[in-house]
Amino acid sequence: MYNIRTRDQLEIDLVIKYQGKLHLFEIKSSMTINPKHAQSLKKLKHELGERIDTTTIISNTTENFHVQKDIFNFNWKNLLIL
């Protein structure tokens, strides 16, 4: 487990490498998530392509939902029961 910060200041809070694929997580304390919160995930997925398996936001929202293409938001409490 690690995080990423690129030279152009693109930052991902949590990166997990599992079975040769990267799983990217942005962690937000906000109760409101919008597409802007997914920008770093979207850019890095575009740059790394097939190496990325999962792009996810973990937040304080009340529900889980689809934010953008291939980017999902999960309430942190719901992750504890998976």
C-alpha positions in Angstrom: 0.0 0.0 0.0 1.3 3.4 -0.9 0.2 6.8 -2.3 1.2 8.6 -5.4 2.2 12.2 -6.1 3.4 12.9 -9.7 5.7 15.6 -10.8 2.7 17.7 -12.0 1.2 17.4 -8.5 -1.4 14.7 -9.3 -2.1 12.9 -6.1 -3.8 9.7 -5.1 -4.4 9.0 -1.4 -4.2 5.2 -1.4 -2.8 2.8 -4.0 -2.9 -1.0 -3.6 -1.1 -3.3 -5.9 -2.8 -6.7 -6.1 -2.2 -9.4 -8.7 -0.3 -7.1 -10.9 -3.0 -4.4 -11.1 -3.3 -1.1 -9.3 -6.4 -0.1 -7.3 -6.6 3.6 -6.7 -8.5 5.3 -3.9 -9.2 8.9 -3.1 -10.3 9.5 0.5 -12.7 12.5 1.1 -14.2 13.6 4.4 -17.0 15.4 2.4 -20.7 14.3 2.6 -21.1 15.6 -1.0 -19.1 14.1 -3.8 -19.2 15.4 -7.4 -17.2 14.7 -10.6 -14.6 17.2 -9.6 -13.5 14.9 -6.7 -12.7 12.2 -9.3 -10.3 14.3 -11.4 -7.1 12.8 -10.1 -8.4 9.3 -10.5 -9.6 10.0 -14.0 -6.3 11.5 -15.1 -4.2 8.7 -13.7 -6.4 6.0 -15.1 -6.0 7.7 -18.5 -2.2 7.9 -18.1 -1.7 4.3 -16.9 -4.5 2.6 -18.8 -4.6 -1.2 -18.4 -2.4 -1.2 -15.3 -5.4 0.3 -13.3 -8.1 -2.1 -12.2 -10.2 0.0 -9.7 -10.8 3.7 -9.2 -12.8 4.5 -6.1 -13.6 7.4 -3.8 -14.1 6.6 -0.2 -16.2 9.3 1.5 -18.6 10.3 4.2 -21.6 10.2 1.9 -24.8 8.4 3.0 -25.0 6.2 -0.1 -22.8 4.4 -2.6 -23.0 5.6 -6.2 -21.4 5.8 -9.6 -19.5 9.2 -10.0 -18.2 8.9 -13.5 -17.3 6.2 -16.0 -15.4 3.5 -14.0 -15.3 5.6 -10.9 -17.4 4.8 -7.9 -18.0 6.4 -4.5 -18.4 4.3 -1.4 -19.4 5.4 2.1 -16.5 4.3 4.4 -19.0 2.6 6.7 -20.2 0.4 3.9 -16.7 -0.8 3.2 -16.4 -2.2 6.7 -19.2 -4.7 6.0 -17.8 -5.9 2.6 
